[in-house]
Amino acid sequence: MFSDLPIRKIIHVDMDAFYASVAQLDHPELIGKAIAVGGSEKRGVISAASYEARKFGVKSAMSGSLAAKLCPELIFVKPDFERYKEISNKIRRIFYDYTDLVEPLSLDEAYLDVTTNKKGNPSASLIAQEIRDRIYNEVGLRASAGISINKFIAKVASDFNKPNGQKTVNPEEVIPFLEQIDIRKFYGVGKVTAEKMYQLGIFTGKDLKLKSVEYLENHFGKSGKYYYQVVRGIHNSEVKPNRIRKSLAAERTFSENLSSEIFMLEKLNRIAEEVSKRLLKSNVSGKTITLKIKYSDFTLQTRSKTLPYFINDKSLILETAKELLYQDKLNNSVRLLGISMSSLNTEHKNKVEHKPISVQLKFEF
């Protein structure tokens, strides 16, 4: 199981209720109150909720109407992505004071490889604490962190002492740690997979570890090998400072449901313009255009077309999106439209596979 290959010191930093916390930072009168970013009492979907709102069961991806029922005192605030990017950039500058091996997952979380770091500090745990202190003192927001030998365990650990906490899983603690946690806390195990595992009698990491790789592949396909390895502390993915963007998208939820394609064209025009702006800003192009349609009954449909050439021009994106819209009859009135571009010219054609890196027991954290 164990090898002499070097293992890493990885920190996963995750901001606490980032969007909601930024709103409270900019509007002190909202501090201590239940707030939801995005959506409204009548329509839309919530992007984030403050911890005060979460106590009532309000959470991201929930409809605004349901959230308002769960928490009558809920305050809805509009998202401000330019502000989120500004704050995120400040936080990342702090990260780069410690290492250049920073892999952002989103605006509010990132992996850091501090095995060798700019401070010459051998303790990843102390570095994580210092980073969290600096984020609070210099930006005004709280962050949590997970520290361990690889990205998987660090990400799982970062959720343990939220909010405003951190957890270190030392090399000798990896296996006992993974064995005792609920399978739902495993990164990469979604709600549907967790339910399937429960039905198979897999409730904890220890239960999962008892299953052979053949059994897991038989029940979970290619993901079976992933589950087999991570529960044994094996996860070979390195921190990639230049993550390759695989898609880019924009979407809009409407204040009133739309029932005619004609009324949707104006909306698609604006969405295509936004997608084109983002592509041009990132200096990328794509071949595959996907139209996302969410109906009034919340069912979701996607329609895609792959072109023989790369594009980032608004008119070509809009032309393809229109074609996809008229491709088939709509099932119902529409509450959301989105356009995404994939098969980008940033993707690597040849990916190098690395051998899994296992746990080495003696290592200072």
Buried (B, 14 or more C-beta within 10 A) or exposed (E): EEEEEEBBBBBBBBBBBBBBBBBBBEEEEBEEBBBBBBBBBEBBBBBBBBBBBBEBEBBBEBBBEBBBBBBEEBBBBEBBEEBBEEBBEBBBEBBEEBBEBBBBBEBBBBBBBBBEBEEEBBBBBBBBBBBBEBBEEEBBBBBBBBBBBBBBBBBBBBBBEBBEBBBBBBBBBBBEBBBEBEBBBBBEBEEEBBEBBBEBEBBBBBBBBEBEEEEBBEBBEEBBBBBBBBBBBBBBBBBEBEBEBEEBBBBBBBEEEBEEBEEBBEBBBEBBBBBBEBBEEEEBBBBBBBBBBBBBEEEEBEBBBEEEEBBBEBEBBBEBBBEBBEEEEBEBBBBBBBBBBBBBEBBEEEEEEEEBBBBBEEBEB
